[in-house]
Amino acid sequence: MKKILKNNTKLVEAIGRLLPLSLAATVFIANIFFIEENPLRGITILFLLFIWGIFTYVTKSYVKASLYLLLFVIPLNITITFPTLGDVYVRGVYSNFLSPTLSIIDIFVALLFTSLVTVSFPKKSNLIYMVVVGALLLSLLSHFSIISLIGIGRIILYLLTTKLMFYYMKNEKEKLSMRLVIYVISITVLIQVIIAFFQVYLGRDLGLQFLGESQLTVGTIGSSFVSLSEVTYLRGYGTFPHPNILAGYLSLVVIILLGIRYKGKLVWATIGISAIGLLLTFSRLGWLLLLLVMVFYLLFGSRQQKGLNSFTLGIFGERISNLFLNIDTSFRDRILLNEHAIEVIQKNWLTGLGIGRYVSAMKELPIYTNSGLLLLQPVHNIFLLLVAEMGIGGIIFAIGIIYKILFYNFTKHSKFLYLSIIFFVLIFGMFDHFLLTLPQGLILLAFALLL
């Protein structure tokens, strides 16, 4: 296939123009049918496709346009769910984790993939990716369902797209404008931090559901909030589905910007704004990672950069001390979920439950919080989650992730970037599930593993 494409330049160019355009047209037409469900979200999708078209015309490159828009839409939790295609109830309670869902991120990753596939071919296949893809397909055959099909298809698409993207950046003559990439990231970070600030300040959402903002009210079930010094604060979400995901996004932004060689005022300003945003999420995982990243940078980063010496972060002591006072419900819930995952693994060790089906196990093995509520969440540990959902295949997948971050990247990066990536994956991976269960988390994991 590769030889045929190489020997037919016109065919390659025709396919290269046709694939992204066909996909964009398909999304445009499909969006018309779903626009009545949420008109503002539908208009937002159409507007973003229009901007993609303008970027394509200006840059003369589908790849550049797709990447710039992908970087911008990562925080947008714009989704369409298909609850009728799945078994979404556990003991009579609806669970969104069991509802097949497509995201706007899926659209722009697919656009980027179709843009790359005809212009960027690795000379040889990487064994670890072949093994991981094989394990995922085997899991799908063992437990076929719509939610598993979407989940596995998303994982494979994101991994292959990111792999092609970095191969493209390394080998193609057409280079990306890093200045424009930084502008897009900086604008996106600023928007998310402003939204998070007003969410915390007002104690409610800002009515930006057309951008994917959750419906939030401080002190109500379904909203994440903290009580400090007898005052209850809504945690900053931005337009992400949970504050921890916003914290993961901002943490990775800081790692990437500190890892680039040349840093101007805009880069340092974005790092500072990201740190403020991390405070607003009240995410202890994000705070811990930022603290470690700062230490790694001071120890192993560029000695020429002195701006970080004035880049300080105040940690809310009460938020941390709650972990040790036996009053932190999230910590207790994580312990319950870990114990539940081990029990699930013992009963499904060979083939697992199937990707995306962890919560369905709670029909037979329910978990209840101390207040008597049914705890309908995946285990907050991506390694246990992989084994529970994929069985032996999950072990292979987990080993692949560990190998990738511990050994494969060892000779590629500076000590700062190497250690930062390791702790990014380990801290969020061992204490949350979003790196695997949500499109925003999955794209962050793909970037972290393939940097």
LOVEX-374858 format. One record per residue (C-alpha): x negated, y, z. Coordinates in steps of 0.001 Angstrom, whole numbers, padded with zeros to 6 digits, always signed. Each point is the difference from the previous one (the first is absolute). Example, Ala and Ser with C-alpha at 12.3 -4.5 7.8 and 13.67 -1.06 7.14 Angstrom:
<pts>
-012300-004500+007800-001370+003440-000660
</pts>
This chain:
<pts>
+000000+000000+000000-002808+002394+000917-001834-000686-003297+003179+000605-002002+000552+003326+001749-003619+001061-000435+000121-000806-003720+003225+001900-000541-000520+003504+001280+003238+001286-001472+001928-002818+001649-001595+000844+003337+000892+003676-000378+003575-000822-001021+000510-002323+002959-001661+002529+002275+002530+002646-001058+002998-002341-000053-000246-001728+003398+000075+003050+002321+002573+001800-002159+002250-003066-000106-000202-000396+003759+000719+003684+000604+002990-000163-002365+001299-003115+001777-000245+001695+003396+001692+003113-001392+002953-001996-001357+000300-002185+003120-000057+003081+002204+003054+001360-001787+002006-003044+001142-001102+000395+003630+000115+003788+000210+003550+000002+001392-001223-001862+003104-002163+002971+000981+000070+002837-002570-002832+002026+001563-002329-002982+000120+000884-000834-003585-000792+003554-001077-003289-000174+001934-001013-003133-001913+000887+001609-003323-001949+003128+000946-003087-002062+000912+000197-001869-003312+000218+003377-001749-003127+001196+001853-001719-003263-000983+000789+000769-003625-001428+003528+000332-003176-001328+001650-000345-002578-002767+000241+002718-002650-002446+002335+001780-002616-002630+000921+000465-002098-003185-000209-003040+002258+002673-002314+001392-002499-001236+002579-000716+003434+001455+003645+001064+000017+001111-003235+001672-002715+000172+002663+000637+003649+000900+003743-000640+000360-000611-003202+001966-002147+001895+002500+002808+002525+000388+002872-002480+000448-001684-002312+002538+001691+001781+002946+003448+000051-001642+002219-002736+001413+002342+000067-002991+001394-003513-000387+002915-001912-001412+001200-003076+001880+001919-003041-001252+001595-001453+003157+002344-002234-002002-003021-001900-001381-001228-001157+003397+001130-001494+003296-000348+003230+001988+001737-000903+003281-001585-001586+003065+002547-001090+002609+002448+002519-001422-002478+002899+000041-001137+001637-003260-003776+000045-000611-001485+002231-002687-003110-002202+000029+002032-002743-001716+001480+002255-002674-001766-000087-003412-001345+003497-000605-001700+001889-002817-001967+003182+000671-001020+003034-002020-003563-001071+000780+000677-003223-001920+000949+002101-003031-003202+002031-000089-002241-002973+000828+001623-001803-002935-000562+003050-002210-003650+000077+001054-000375-003744-000620+001499+000184-003497-002234+002994-000730-003115-001869+001123+000646-003440-001391-000924+000856-003604-003037+002163+000796-001649-001648+002992-001018-003666+000005-002463-001378+002587-002671-002102-001676+000556-002845+002427+002724-001057+002379-000599+000232+003728+000448-003396+001674+001479+001460+003161+002805+001707-001949+000748-003174-001942+000259-001989+003244+002235+002610+001667+002315+000270-003031+000159-003795-000193+000945-000228+003688+002736+002609-000497+001482-001801-003012-000086-003306+001887+001893+001645+002867+002622+001284-002461+000491-003478-001449+000372-001450+003501+002560+002573+001170+001595+001685-002977+002306+002920+000773+000569+003459-001412-001665+001687+002981-003045-002282-000310-000157+000585-003753-000008+003782+000481-002459-000162+002913-002500-002269-001748+000350+001856-003303-000700+003267+001822-003122-001349+001726-001429-001380-003245+000834+003176-001948-001597+002296+002581-003166-002076+000332-000539-000374-003746+000773+003662-000686-002470+001210+002610-002633-002417-001314+000489+001272-003565-000055+003606+001215-003369-000268+001672-001419-001929-002968+001291+002781-002255-001591+002712+002152-003309-001847+000000-000251-000906-003679+002112+002299-002137-001452+003175-001506+003221+001871+000733-000515+001221+003564+002597+001137+002472-000039+003542+001281-000943-000492+003659+000852+003632+000648+003572-000597-001205+000202-003238+002024-001023+001938+003115+002550+002733-000793+002788-002568-000290-001023-001704+003265-000344+003328+001822+003419+001259-001128+001608-003320+000936-001617-000005+003458+001044+003611+000645+003635-000737-000949+000127-003075+002252-001532+001779+002993+002363+002981-000343+002999-002358-000118-001333-001964+003006-000550+003211+001978+003589+001176-000429+001320-003493+000733-001825+000010+003337+000923+003630+000728+003706-000351-000850+000423-003570+001235+001809-001077-003170-000422-000557-003713-000042+002921-002441+002636-001378-002364-002550-001022-002620+001515-003425-000669-000386+000573-003752-003774-000212+000633+000395-003127+002113+000113+001620+003443+001668-002223+002601+003039+001203+001909-001441+000868+003404+001183+001308+003335-002136+000018+003112+001176-002444+002656+002183-002163-002265-000447-003646-000977-001731-000277-003366-002171+003082+000529-003509-000274+001428-000634+002369+002894-002164+000291+003123+000620+001397+003470-002887+001988+001446+000133+002089+003174+003770-000543+000168+000433+001466-003490+001076-002161-002961-001653+000666-003365+000971-001341-003388-003104-001448-001664-001038+001494-003338+001109-002094-002975-000554+002298-002968+001877-001794-002788-001457-003375+000984+002282-002671+001502-001921-000045+003315-002520+002241+001835-002635-002757+000048+000012-000092-003803-000521+003754-000154-002870-000513+002453-001464-002722-002224+000248+002230-003065-001652+002983+001702-002719-002242+001455-000891-001388-003420-000043+003525-001451-002509+001039+002670-002172-003065-000715+000007+000617-003751-000718+003733+000271-002808-000523+002510-001395-002709-002270-000346+002153-003119-003391+001560-000607+000858+003644-000524+002360+001797+002343+001343+003488-000533+002240+002113+002192+003137-001650-001369-001236-003461+001020-000814+001109+003541+003320+001836+000271+001867-003141-001111-001895-002086+002560+000971+002458+002725+003665+000088-001086+000032-003808-000073-001286-000073+003578+002816+002320+001087+002463-002262-001793-001387-003008+001857+000715+001757+003295+003599+000601-001080+000561-003715-000707-000814-000880+003639-001587-003139-001452-002569-001450+002392-001271-002213-002818-000596+003078-002157-001673+001885+002856-002309-002922+000754-000978-000382-003639-000647+003734-000423-002194-000001+003097-002011-002950-001343-000285+001580-003457-001368+003197+001559-002582-002005+001949-000992-001975-003118-000383+003203-001985-002173+001657+002637-002179-003103+000200-000220-001000-003646+001486+002836-002080-001797+002693-001940-002436+001836+002238+000478+003051-002168+003640+000343+000976+000372+001888+003294+003642+000944-000304+001108-003040+001962-001718+001243+003144+002856+002482+000442+002641-002538-001102+001397-001002+003396+003078-001929+001007+001934+000145+003268+001473-003328+001064+003265-000011+001930-001021-001861+003145+003525-000842+001086+000823-001630-003330-003074-002241+000402+000476-000710+003710+003515-001368-000626-001648-003111-001403-001344-000851+003460+003051+000923+002079+002284-002793-001277+002493+002543-001325-000938-000180-003663+002754-001937-001770-001778-000083-003374-002963-001818+001540+002275-002562+001675+001910-000500-003257-003251-000688-001847-000870-002718+002514+003436-001599-000464-000398+000099-003788-003473-001551+000144+001304-002856+002154+002913-000443-002401-002362-000076-003007-002098-002768+001544+003158-002052+000558+001101+000609-003604-003430-001022-001305+000085-003235+002009+003312-000945-001632-000891+001150-003546-003782-000457-000170-000124-001620-003453+001948+002303-002336+001243+002745+002328+003353+001760-000198-000567+001814-003304-001204+003553-000628+002380+002600+001426+002028-002559+001955-001565+000243+003471+003017+001718+001577+002240-002817-001277-001724-002319+002506+001726+001944+002762+003265-001687-000915-001287-003151+001727-002673+001599+002199+001406+003365+001136-001986+002532+002034+001647+002332+002466-001533+003074+001587+000167+000596+003750+003099+002116-000600+001715-002908-001792-000289+001294-003587-000760-002387-002854-003519+000798-001231+000248-000191-003791-003529+000847-001141-002890-001873-001569-002876-000847+002323-002292+003016+000394-003093-001845-001232-000542-000490-003736-002198-003064+000507+002612-001841+002084+002647+001240-002438-001865-001441-003004-000364-003412+001621+003635-000007+001200+001324+000844-003473-002512-001887-002176-001268-002851+002186-003353-001290-001231+000157+002473-002894+000219+002800+002557-003194-001240+001630-001710+000204-003396+001377+003517-000518-001116+001119+003476-003480-001444-000555-000129+001862-003327+000789+003306+001740-002577-000620+002730-002642-001031-002546+000733+003067-002092-000420+002511+002815-002804-001753+001911-002251-001414-002693+000848+001012-003581-000066+003733+000732-003049-000174+002257-002545+000904-002691+002277+002445-001848+000546+002681+002613-001690+002203+002508+000191-001161+003609+002562+002726+000677+002417-001066-002744-000574-003702+000647+000798+000232+003722+002905+002398-000550+001686-002346-002490-000481-002983+002308+001603+001753+002951+002771+001493-002131+001096-003496-001052-000550-001599+003391+001640+002675+002165+003133+000441-002105-000007-003622-001182-000133-001581+003448+002526+002324+001665+002536+000744-002767+001500-001659-003058+000494+002849-002503-003218-000760-001914+001792-003042-001440+003725+000610+000372+000457+003494-001488-001113+001438-003367-001734+002961+001698-001989-002309+002246-000828-002440-002776-001448+002689-002262-002100+001300+002923-001289-003532+000645-000802-000481-003692-002005+003245-000109-001806-000838+003255-000999-003496-001170-001093+001057-003472-001819+003262+000763
</pts>
